[in-house]
Amino acid sequence: MRKIFQLALILLALQTVMSCSTNEYKRSNNNLESGFVTPPDSIQIGVYWLWISDHISKEGVEKDLYAMKKAGITRAFIGNIGLDNVPEGNVKMFSDVWWDILHVALKTATDLNIDIGIFNSPGWSQSGGPWVKPEEAMRYLATSELRVSGPKKINLKLDKPTDFFQDVKTLAYPVSKEDKFVLNTTNAEITSIPKITHLKRVFDGNKKTGIDFPKGDTFTIDVTAKEPLIARSLLIRTTEKKFKANAIFQVKETNGAFRTISEFEIDRSNSSLNVGFEPYAPVVVSLPEVTNKSFRLIISNYREGSGLTDLVISSAPRIDLKSAS
């Protein structure tokens, strides 16, 4: 009887704990849901409030702010932005009318308890303008390269990578011995499918010369070396046109079939400087070491009018973006 009584107490205790846990879980969920439906004043929800292409009015900013308040927004940052595809309005920034509208916006926001911030200059950059001198502006590192043979004393002048340029540092380092082992028109036969003229330009080491892809969606380059090459890296430089395509690099087996050793994407579709100071920098692919005489590059799904200026199959090991990340 005592054991039964103890068991009943344990079951009762477990049931009580489980009931409390379930109720607590429900309360927690209800609090979470209500926090989204009706955010408390302690929760700050902020937005960018963009005044587009000088199209603003007193009535418009008041309606915007009341709509923000209704949606639970308690903080807004005003940005005066111009869009190319939107005709300019009549309220120019810093005009008397613009200041009046800004005053209405700040007063209305104060009445609604909405915090207001303002970009410190027009445009997306928030810190640029004609008042910033070139030597005071944000800058990036650019490079200029010159290869020399030694050992010997040299007196040379490096080309400036850009017109407005400030010297930072000159670096000299020994080049890998494997760097000179590359395939070109002197040690390999180069063909393409479909066949095009001036294909040799892709292998002349001059990034100012190149080819445009023919019509279609697939272009194949075959490189057959006179002697076997240990391939460790691939460098591809596109023409300075927006470019995005898929690529496959293969080697030829003894049975005549081609084996894929690397698949990758060539993406130079964004030429904006915010992606890097050299928007059309070469694409470098690190390859698993392979020794062969016959190599094939297949490029597909490319944009008509795009093309290549350089293709370098090298014995030198290189680090590609994926390996470095």
C-alpha positions as CSV (number, residue, x, y, z in Angstrom):
1,M,0.0,0.0,0.0
2,R,2.9,2.3,0.8
3,K,4.5,1.7,-2.5
4,I,1.3,2.4,-4.3
5,F,0.9,5.7,-2.4
6,Q,4.5,6.7,-3.2
7,L,3.9,5.9,-6.9
8,A,0.7,8.0,-6.9
9,L,2.6,11.0,-5.4
10,I,5.3,10.7,-8.0
11,L,2.8,10.5,-10.8
12,L,1.0,13.5,-9.4
13,A,4.2,15.5,-9.1
14,L,5.1,14.6,-12.7
15,Q,1.7,15.6,-13.9
16,T,2.0,18.9,-12.1
17,V,5.4,19.7,-13.5
18,M,4.3,18.8,-17.0
19,S,1.2,21.0,-16.7
20,C,3.3,23.9,-15.4
21,S,5.8,23.4,-18.3
22,T,3.0,23.4,-20.9
23,N,1.4,26.5,-19.5
24,E,4.8,28.3,-19.4
25,Y,5.4,27.3,-23.0
26,K,2.0,28.6,-24.0
27,R,2.7,31.9,-22.2
28,S,6.1,32.2,-23.8
29,N,4.6,31.7,-27.3
30,N,1.8,34.2,-26.6
31,N,4.3,36.8,-25.4
32,L,6.5,36.2,-28.5
33,E,3.5,36.5,-30.8
34,S,2.1,39.6,-29.1
35,G,5.6,41.2,-29.3
36,F,5.4,41.0,-33.1
37,V,1.7,42.1,-33.3
38,T,2.0,45.0,-30.9
39,P,5.7,45.8,-30.3
40,P,6.4,47.5,-26.9
41,D,7.9,51.0,-26.8
42,S,11.2,49.4,-25.8
43,I,11.6,47.8,-29.3
44,Q,13.0,50.2,-31.9
45,I,12.1,49.5,-35.5
46,G,14.1,51.6,-38.0
47,V,13.8,52.2,-41.7
48,Y,15.5,54.1,-44.5
49,W,13.2,56.9,-45.5
50,L,14.3,57.8,-49.0
51,W,13.1,61.1,-50.6
52,I,13.4,60.2,-54.3
53,S,14.4,62.6,-57.0
54,D,13.0,65.7,-55.3
55,H,9.5,64.4,-55.2
56,I,8.4,65.4,-51.7
57,S,5.6,67.5,-50.1
58,K,4.3,68.5,-46.7
59,E,1.3,66.3,-47.0
60,G,3.4,63.4,-48.3
61,V,5.8,63.4,-45.3
62,E,3.0,63.6,-42.8
63,K,1.2,60.6,-44.4
64,D,4.4,58.7,-44.4
65,L,5.1,59.3,-40.8
66,Y,1.5,58.4,-39.7
67,A,1.8,55.2,-41.7
68,M,5.1,54.4,-40.0
69,K,3.6,55.0,-36.6
70,K,0.7,52.7,-37.4
71,A,3.1,50.0,-38.5
72,G,5.2,50.3,-35.3
73,I,8.2,52.0,-36.9
74,T,9.8,54.3,-34.3
75,R,13.0,55.4,-36.2
76,A,13.6,56.7,-39.7
77,F,16.7,57.9,-41.6
78,I,16.1,60.5,-44.3
79,G,18.1,60.0,-47.5
80,N,17.8,62.4,-50.5
81,I,18.4,60.0,-53.4
82,G,18.3,60.6,-57.2
83,L,17.3,57.8,-59.5
84,D,18.2,57.8,-63.2
85,N,14.8,56.3,-64.2
86,V,12.8,58.8,-62.2
87,P,12.2,62.4,-63.6
88,E,13.4,65.1,-61.3
89,G,10.7,66.8,-59.1
90,N,10.3,70.5,-58.3
91,V,11.6,70.5,-54.7
92,K,15.3,70.9,-54.9
93,M,17.4,70.0,-51.9
94,F,18.3,72.9,-49.6
95,S,15.7,75.1,-51.3
96,D,13.3,77.1,-49.0
97,V,10.5,74.7,-49.8
98,W,12.7,71.7,-49.0
99,W,13.6,73.2,-45.6
100,D,9.9,73.8,-44.9
101,I,9.1,70.2,-45.7
102,L,11.9,69.0,-43.5
103,H,10.6,71.2,-40.6
104,V,7.2,69.6,-41.0
105,A,8.7,66.1,-41.0
106,L,10.7,66.7,-37.9
107,K,7.8,68.3,-36.0
108,T,5.4,65.5,-37.0
109,A,7.9,62.9,-36.0
110,T,8.4,64.5,-32.6
111,D,4.6,64.5,-32.0
112,L,4.5,60.8,-32.9
113,N,7.6,60.0,-30.9
114,I,9.6,58.8,-34.0
115,D,13.3,59.4,-34.0
116,I,14.7,61.0,-37.2
117,G,18.2,60.8,-38.7
118,I,19.4,62.4,-41.9
119,F,22.2,61.3,-44.3
120,N,25.0,63.8,-44.1
121,S,25.0,64.4,-47.9
122,P,22.8,63.6,-50.9
123,G,23.4,60.3,-52.6
124,W,24.2,56.8,-51.5
125,S,27.8,57.4,-50.4
126,Q,26.8,59.7,-47.5
127,S,30.3,61.2,-47.3
128,G,31.1,62.3,-50.9
129,G,30.7,65.5,-52.8
130,P,32.6,68.2,-54.8
131,W,33.9,69.7,-51.6
132,V,36.1,66.6,-51.0
133,K,39.5,67.0,-52.7
134,P,41.1,64.0,-54.5
135,E,43.9,63.7,-51.9
136,E,41.3,63.7,-49.1
137,A,39.0,61.1,-50.7
138,M,38.8,57.4,-50.0
139,R,41.3,55.5,-52.1
140,Y,42.2,51.9,-53.0
141,L,45.4,50.1,-53.8
142,A,46.3,49.6,-57.4
143,T,49.3,47.8,-58.9
144,S,51.7,47.9,-61.8
145,E,53.9,45.0,-62.6
146,L,57.3,44.7,-64.3
147,R,59.3,41.5,-64.8
148,V,63.1,41.6,-65.0
149,S,65.9,39.1,-65.1
150,G,68.9,39.1,-62.8
151,P,71.1,39.1,-61.0
152,K,72.0,42.6,-62.1
153,K,71.5,46.3,-61.1
154,I,68.6,47.9,-62.9
155,N,67.2,51.4,-63.2
156,L,63.7,51.3,-64.5
157,K,60.5,53.3,-64.0
158,L,57.2,51.4,-63.2
159,D,54.1,52.5,-65.1
160,K,51.5,54.3,-63.1
161,P,48.4,52.1,-62.8
162,T,46.1,55.2,-62.7
163,D,46.4,58.9,-63.6
164,F,45.9,60.1,-60.0
165,F,48.4,58.0,-58.2
166,Q,50.4,58.1,-55.0
167,D,53.4,55.8,-54.4
168,V,53.0,53.5,-51.5
169,K,55.6,50.7,-51.8
170,T,57.7,48.9,-54.3
171,L,58.0,45.1,-53.8
172,A,60.5,42.8,-55.5
173,Y,60.3,39.0,-55.1
174,P,61.6,36.0,-57.0
175,V,59.2,34.4,-59.4
176,S,58.5,30.7,-59.1
177,K,60.6,28.5,-61.5
178,E,57.4,26.9,-62.6
179,D,56.0,30.3,-63.7
180,K,57.8,30.1,-67.0
181,F,56.2,26.8,-67.9
182,V,53.0,27.9,-69.8
183,L,51.4,26.8,-73.0
184,N,51.4,29.2,-75.9
185,T,51.6,29.2,-79.7
186,T,55.3,28.3,-79.7
187,N,54.9,25.0,-77.8
188,A,51.4,24.0,-78.5
189,E,48.7,23.7,-81.2
190,I,45.6,25.7,-80.5
191,T,42.2,25.2,-82.1
192,S,38.6,26.0,-81.3
193,I,35.1,24.8,-82.0
194,P,33.6,26.6,-83.8
195,K,36.7,27.8,-85.6
196,I,37.5,31.5,-85.4
197,T,40.2,33.8,-86.6
198,H,42.8,35.5,-84.3
199,L,42.5,32.7,-81.7
200,K,46.3,33.1,-81.1
201,R,45.6,36.5,-79.5
202,V,44.3,34.7,-76.4
203,F,47.8,33.2,-75.9
204,D,50.0,36.3,-76.8
205,G,50.2,37.6,-73.2
206,N,48.8,40.9,-74.2
207,K,45.6,41.8,-72.3
208,K,44.7,44.5,-74.9
209,T,44.2,41.9,-77.7
210,G,41.7,39.1,-77.7
211,I,38.7,37.5,-79.3
212,D,34.9,37.8,-79.3
213,F,32.9,34.7,-78.9
214,P,30.9,33.6,-82.0
215,K,27.1,33.4,-81.9
216,G,25.8,30.4,-80.0
217,D,26.0,29.3,-76.4
218,T,29.1,27.0,-76.3
219,F,32.7,27.7,-77.3
220,T,35.5,25.1,-77.0
221,I,39.3,25.7,-77.0
222,D,41.6,22.7,-77.5
223,V,45.3,23.1,-76.6
224,T,47.7,20.3,-77.6
225,A,51.2,20.6,-76.3
226,K,54.3,19.3,-78.0
227,E,55.5,17.9,-74.6
228,P,53.6,17.0,-71.5
229,L,52.9,19.8,-69.1
230,I,52.3,19.6,-65.4
231,A,49.2,21.9,-65.1
232,R,48.6,23.4,-61.6
233,S,46.6,26.6,-62.5
234,L,44.5,28.3,-65.0
235,L,44.2,32.0,-65.6
236,I,41.4,33.5,-67.7
237,R,41.0,37.2,-68.5
238,T,37.8,38.4,-70.2
239,T,37.4,41.4,-72.5
240,E,36.1,44.5,-70.7
241,K,32.5,43.8,-71.2
242,K,30.0,42.4,-68.7
243,F,30.6,38.6,-68.7
244,K,29.1,35.6,-67.0
245,A,29.4,32.0,-68.1
246,N,30.0,28.4,-67.0
247,A,33.3,26.8,-67.7
248,I,34.7,23.2,-67.7
249,F,38.4,22.4,-67.9
250,Q,39.4,18.9,-69.1
251,V,42.3,16.7,-70.0
252,K,42.5,14.0,-72.6
253,E,42.9,10.4,-71.5
254,T,44.8,7.7,-73.3
255,N,41.6,6.2,-74.6
256,G,40.8,9.5,-76.4
257,A,38.0,10.6,-74.0
258,F,38.2,13.8,-72.1
259,R,38.0,13.9,-68.3
260,T,36.8,16.9,-66.3
261,I,39.2,18.2,-63.6
262,S,37.5,21.5,-62.8
263,E,34.1,23.1,-63.2
264,F,33.7,26.8,-62.3
265,E,31.9,30.0,-63.1
266,I,33.4,33.0,-64.8
267,D,31.6,36.1,-63.4
268,R,32.7,39.6,-64.4
269,S,29.1,40.8,-64.7
270,N,29.5,43.7,-62.3
271,S,31.9,46.4,-63.4
272,S,31.3,48.8,-60.4
273,L,34.3,49.8,-58.5
274,N,32.7,48.6,-55.2
275,V,33.5,45.0,-56.3
276,G,37.2,45.8,-56.5
277,F,39.6,48.3,-58.1
278,E,40.0,46.0,-61.1
279,P,36.5,45.0,-62.1
280,Y,37.8,42.8,-65.0
281,A,40.6,41.2,-63.0
282,P,41.6,37.7,-64.3
283,V,39.8,34.6,-63.0
284,V,42.4,32.3,-61.4
285,V,41.6,28.6,-60.9
286,S,43.7,26.3,-58.8
287,L,43.9,22.9,-60.4
288,P,44.6,19.5,-59.0
289,E,48.1,18.7,-60.3
290,V,47.8,16.8,-63.6
291,T,50.4,15.9,-66.3
292,N,49.1,15.8,-69.9
293,K,49.6,17.1,-73.4
294,S,46.0,17.7,-74.4
295,F,43.8,20.2,-72.6
296,R,40.3,21.5,-73.3
297,L,38.3,24.5,-72.0
298,I,34.6,24.6,-72.6
299,I,32.7,27.9,-72.0
300,S,28.9,27.9,-72.2
301,N,26.0,30.2,-71.5
302,Y,28.0,33.3,-72.4
303,R,26.6,36.6,-73.4
304,E,26.9,37.5,-77.1
305,G,29.6,40.1,-77.7
306,S,31.7,39.0,-74.8
307,G,35.1,37.3,-75.2
308,L,38.6,36.5,-73.9
309,T,41.9,38.3,-73.9
310,D,44.1,35.8,-72.1
311,L,44.2,32.1,-71.3
312,V,47.1,30.8,-69.4
313,I,47.6,27.1,-68.6
314,S,50.6,27.1,-66.2
315,S,52.7,24.8,-64.0
316,A,52.9,27.5,-61.4
317,P,50.6,26.9,-58.4
318,R,48.1,29.8,-57.8
319,I,45.5,30.5,-55.2
320,D,42.0,31.1,-56.5
321,L,39.2,32.9,-54.7
322,K,37.5,29.8,-53.3
323,S,40.8,28.4,-51.9
324,A,41.6,31.7,-50.2
325,S,38.2,32.2,-48.6
